[in-house]
Structure formats: structure tokens, C-alpha cells
């Protein structure tokens, strides 16, 4: 469903906080206060997951995947953009917790560097990181719920 240029700022799953800053440029400065108050408060749970997820990402993931999600050359794969991420949400959730040692292909490039998991992450923390990475760098998946993480972790391959 194509919502057009301004469709992503409409209240709902497609809303992103960053569009609060674009709206005033299109309509006027008074809209900044109105749009940010109306939209960024629309889903406080999403905002909390996004904020907490960013901090957890910086602490646990950014050393390899970089703060901007671009990865590190052909050593560590990018998250921004990442065709692997888009097609493998459950696998990405499993990788956060359990890591992986097998080769992975992202955007047509092969990566052989093992990824250590972070077994100490709780399901909530994984949901927060997933919400952050799946709503940053042009990804727009909405909130990744703890229930989804729990289900994904149950189906992770065992090594």
C-alpha cells in the first residue's frame, strides 16, 4: 500500500518520530509542537522500546555494526540497509541471543566473521533492540513485541 510522501507521518503503525521534524517544513512552524505532541505520544510503548533499544544497540551491537548501522567493510555486515534483515526477522532475533558462526550473505556480499550472541539479553531487551533496528535506517516495521521475540527464540536452531 503506497501512502505517498506524507503517508508515513499519519498516526498509526507507519508513524516515525523523525517525521515530526519534516512536517513543520511543509506546513509551518506551529505544527512542530502540535505534531510532536500528538504523534510522538501516540504510542508511548513504541517510544520506550525505540529509546531503550537504541541504548542497548549502542552497548551491545554498535562496536561491530557501527552506530550508523553501516557495518564494517566486508568484516561485519550492515544493518542499513540489509536485505537479510528484511527477509529474516526471526533469524535476526535468534542471532542477537545465540550468535552464529556460519557464513551470511547481506546485500550480495558474504560475511564469514562469527557473531557472538548476547545470552544475557532478556526477551524484553531483544524486543527493544529489534524495535530500534527495524525502525532505523529506513526500516519501518513498527514495534517488535516481546511475544514475537519469545516465539522466535523457541524456534532458533540449536548449535
N, C-alpha and C positions, 0 to 999 in steps of 0.2 A: 504494500500500500504506500503510494507516494503522497506525502503530506505537504510537499512543496517547501520553499525556502524557510518559511516561518513555522512549519508544522511541528518541529521539534521543541519549540518553546511552549506549545499548548499544554495545559495541565494534563497530566496522565503519565503513562509509562515512558513516553518518549521525551519527557522533560529533562533537561540538563541545566544545572546551575549556571554554567558558563554562558548560556543564552540570556541570562538576566542582564549581562553587560552589553549584549548586542541589541536588545530591544530598545533601549533609550536612543541609540544612534538612529534607529529607524523611525521612532515616533516622537521622542522628546525627552528632556532630562527629568521631568516629573515622573515619568514611567519607571525610572530606575528604582525608586523607593517602593512604588506600588508593585512592580513585577517581582522584585526580590522578596518583599514581604509576603506576597501572595504565593509565589511559586516555590521558593526555597523552603517555606514552612509547610508546603503541601504534604510532604511525606517525610516526617522527622526521622523515621526508621531508616529510610534510604540515605538521608543526610548523615546520620550517625554511622552507618555502615561505610559510607564513602570516606568520611573523615578518619575513622578508626582504621579502615583498610589502607588508606594512604600511609599512615604511620607504621603499620605492620609491614607494608610493602617496602618502605624505606629501610626498616630494620632488618628484614629477612630476605629480601629479593633484589634490592637495587644494586648491591655490590656486583652482581653478575649481569642482570638485565638492564642495569643503569636506571637512574631516576626518571629519565625521559622514555623508558621502555624500548629504546633502540637496540639493546643488546650490546655485545662487544665483538664487533667484526664477525668472523666465522667461528669464534670460540663459543660464545653464548648467544642463543637465538633472541631475536627481537620479539617484543610483545606488541609493538606499534610499528607497523601493522603486523598481523600474524594470521595467516590462513589456517595454521594448525589450531590456534586458539578458537577461531570461529567455528571450526568443524568438530572440536573435541573438548567440549566443556567438562564432561565427566573425567576425561583423562587428565586435564589440567588440574582439576581438584585433587585427583589421586597423586599427581606429581608433587603438589605442594606438601602433602603429608608424607609420602613414601619415597619421593625422588625417583630417579631412573638412571639406568646405565646403558641403555640401548641407543642406537643412532636415531635421530629425529630429523625430519625434513620440514623446514619452515620457509615459506615463500620460495620454494625451489632450491634452497640451499641445505646441505647436510651438516648436522652438528653432532659430533661424537663425544663431546665433553660430558662426563657424568654430572647429573644434577642431584645434589644431596637433598633429601626431603627434610622437613622440619617436623619430626614426630610429636614434638611438644605442643604444636598448634592445636587449639581446640576447634571443634566444628564451627563455633561462632567466629573465631578468628579467621578460619579459612573462608567462611561466607563473606566476611568483611573484606579480605584481600581480593577474593573473586569479584565482589561487587565493585571494588575500586578498579581492578584491571579491566573488567568488562564494561566499564563506563568511562574509561580514559582513552586518550589517543584515538579518537574517532570510533571506538566501540560504543554501542548503545544497547546493552542487554537489559537494563533495569536491575533491580535488586536480585541478588542470588541468596535465596533463603537457606537457613540452617537445615531445614527439612531436605532440600535438594542436595546439600553437601552430605548429609547423613546417608541418603540413598546412594549417592555416587561412591562414597567411601566403602559401602558394603559390597560394591561390585568391582573394586580395584583388583587388578591382577596381583597375585602373590608371587614374590621373587624368592 
